[in-house]
Amino acid sequence: MEIFEKVKEILVDKMYCESDEVTENTELARDLQLDSLDKLDTVIECEHEFGIYFDDNEVESISSVGDLCRIIESKTNK
């Protein structure tokens, strides 16, 4: 499954948003109303799903679904 599709599935399942709300340009805070705890939960779920680890600077840099996908892609293509 493509990274974006899996991240989208995580957001829909865990954050109770609608599938059509999630694009690569979707802002986590503004568009999905994720607070910092929700964002952290999403990151942790992605860590488990993809077998990777985000450092604190990476977590801070994530504002959109695309940001999250790009970091995951960079970590899974090493």
N, C-alpha and C positions, 0 to 999 in steps of 0.2 A: 504494500500500500504506500502510496506517495506520502511524503512527510506532511504536506499541507492537509491532506485528507485525514490523516491520523490526528493531527493537532485539532482540526475542526471537530472530529468525533469526540475528542477529550473535552473540548469546550462545551459542546452540545450536551454531552452526558453528565459532566460534573458541574457546569455552571448554569445549566438550565436556560441556555439561550437557543434561539431557533437556528436551524441550519442555514437559512438564507441570510441571516445576520452576519455570518462569518465569511469574510474574504481576506485576502492577504493585506488589504489596506485597513481592515477593521482595527480601530484603536481599543485596546483592552479597557482602559479606564473610561474614556469618553463614550464609546459606542456600546460597550457591553456592561458598563458600570461595575467593573471588577475593582475592588479595593486592593490594598497591598497584600492582605491575607489571601484573597482569591487568586491574585497573581502568583503568589508563592505556591499555593496549592496546585495551580496549573503547571508551574515549572517542575514541581516535585513529581507530578503525574507523568510529565514528559521525560524526566530523568529515568523513571522506572520503565516506561514504555520503550525508550530508545537505548537504555543501558549507558547513559552518559551522565556527566555531572556539570552543573553550571556554577561558576564562581560568582561571588557577590557583585563584581563589576558587570558581568554579563546580565545578571538578573536586573540590575539597575538600568541597563541600557535598553531593555525590552519595553516598547510602548505599543507595538502593533503585532498582529498575528504574523505578518511578514518578518518582523525582527526575530520573533521566536523561531520561525521556520529556518531562517538563514543561520542562526546559531546552531540549531540542531543539525542542519546539513553540513556545516563546517566541522562539526564534531564526529559525524558518522562517516565522513569521507576521508578520514585520516588513515 
